[in-house]
C-alpha cells in the first residue's frame, strides 16, 4: 500500500514561481540592508567633506595648519588645528607607552605561561574589561588617579594630560592583550618545538621565533588600540581639561580634538554657524588621522603576514 | 666553508675568539626567569589595577544607592538627585537600537554569507565593514547630527530619542553583521547541501535549517553589541542629548538623556556630593552591563542545549 497517491498528481504542487519570487525578494531586501553599511561610510565622508569645505570658505587652510593658537569661540578667532593635534598625540603617546608593555606582556603570559584553566578565566575577563564604558574610566582618571599622581608629582595641575593618558592606556590595555593573545596563540606549536630542538630557552623561543611570527597580528592590534585612543572622548574630556595649548607638557591642562567637539556640542551651535562648521573640520582631521592609521595597519598586515598551514 | 671553520669570528653563530660555542645556560635561564616574572607581573598588575578601580567606585557609591536614587529626577541638590530620567532614557534607546540594528544587521549578514556571490560588490562591502569598525564613535555622532538631527528633523524631531537611537544603531551595525557572519559560517555546509538535495530553495534552507543553528551566536553577538551601545556617551553628546531632564519621554521625538551622560554630567561638577552620585550611577551602569553580558551567556547556553 503506497502512502503517496501516485495517480493523483494534483496533490503535489511545486510552488516554483512563488518560491522564486520570495527568493528574489529576500535577496533584494537583505542586499539593501547590506548597502546600509556602505551608505553609512558614504554619509560620514560626505558630511565631513561638505561641512569642512564650508569651513574653509571662512577660514584659510594656511591659518588652519599654521596658527599656533586655538581660540574659535573668541572674537579674534584663531584656528591652529595642531594645538589640538599635539594634545591628542601626547595623550595617545602616554597611553600606548602604558598599554604596549602591559598588554603585550599579558598576552605573552596568557598564551605561553598560564595554564589553560587560568587562561580560560582571564581571557573572557579581559573581554569584559574591554567593554567598560569610557565614562567610567573618566571617573577614575579625574577622581582617583589625578589626586594620587598629585601626591607624588609636585606641580601637577587638577586637569592634566598625564593622568588622562595613563588611564587611557589602562582602558585600551585589555584590547591590546586580547588581540595580541589571539595572534600569539595562532602561531603553530611546531615552530616552538623547532626552536626548543635547536637549544633555545623558552624566553629565546618567544622573543626570536614566536613574536616575529605573530608580528603582523600584534602590530595591527596595537594600531587599533592607538586609533581607539585617538578617538577616545570621555577620559580626555573629563581629566585632561579644556585648555587649548600647543606643546607636549603632560603636567598642565590641554584640549584634545575630541574634547573640543564635546565642549562645542554642549554649548549652543546652530547649524550653519562657524562653530558648527568648526566641529566638522575637527572631526574631519580626526577621521583622516585614524584613516591613515587604518591604511597603514592594512598595508603592514598584508606585507608582513606569515602564513602557516 | 673551510675558511669559515678556521676563522671563528666569521662563524654564522657569531662565536667570539675564545670558542665557537658557549651555551652559558645558567645566565640564559636567569634572564628567562626574569622574563617570565615580568609577564606574570604584567597580568597581575592589569587585573589588580582594574579590580582596584572597580572596588573604588563600589566603595564611593554603594552608600548612595537606594530606591529613591533610582526613582528621582535630577536635581540641583545632590542629595535629592536621582537617575530616573536617565534610566528610562537608556531603556528607550536600547529598545529602539535593538529593533533597528537586529533585523538590519542579521539581514545584511545573511546576504553576505549566504546569498552574495564572490563579486567585487561583496568584497567592497566587506572592506567597508572592516573600515567602519575603526571609525571613532564621536564621528558617528557628527553623522547623526547632520543626517538625523538636521535633515530628517520632521521625522525624528531633531535632538530626540529617535535620532540618538538611530545613530547608535549605525554604530553597532558592523558588530552585529560580523557576529551574524561568524555564526553562519560555523554551521556545517553538509546541512545546506542536504537541504538543497531535498529540493529546498536557498531561502528555505537558510530560514529553516541554518538560522536556527546560528541563532545562539547571533543573539549573543547582538546583546554584546547592545551593551557597547549602552556605554556610549560621545556620539549622544554630539547629537545633543540633554544633561538635565526632569520629565519622562513621551514619544520617539522627546528630548532625552541616558545613564552615561548623566554620570558624565555629575562627574564634571565641582561638588563632592555629585561625585558620589556619579559613583552610584556608575554602579547602576555596570550592573546593567553585567546583567546583559550574563544574559547573553545564559541565552547561548540555553539555546545550545535545545539543539
Interface residues (C-beta under 8 A of the other chain):
Chain A: X14 X19 X20 X22 X23 X26 X27 X29 X30 X31 X33 X34 X35 X36 X37 X38 X40 X41 X43 X44 X47 X48 X51 X101 X102 X103 X105 X106 X108 X109 X110 X112 X113 X114 X122 X125 X128 X129 X131 X132 X133 X134 X135 X136 X137 X138 X139 X140 X142 X143 X144 X170 X173 X174 X177 X199 X201 X202 X203 X204 X206 X207 X224 X227 X228 X230 X231 X232 X233 X234 X238 X258 X261 X262 X265 X266 X271 X279 X280 X283 X286 X287 X290 X293 X294
Chain B: X23 X25 X28 X29 X31 X32 X35 X36 X38 X39 X40 X41 X42 X43 X45 X46 X47 X49 X50 X53 X56 X57 X60 X103 X104 X105 X107 X108 X110 X111 X112 X115 X116 X124 X125 X128 X129 X131 X132 X134 X135 X136 X137 X138 X139 X140 X141 X142 X143 X145 X146 X147 X150 X170 X173 X174 X177 X199 X201 X202 X203 X204 X224 X227 X228 X230 X231 X232 X233 X234 X237 X238 X240 X243 X260 X263 X264 X267 X268 X275 X278 X279 X282 X285 X286 X289 X293
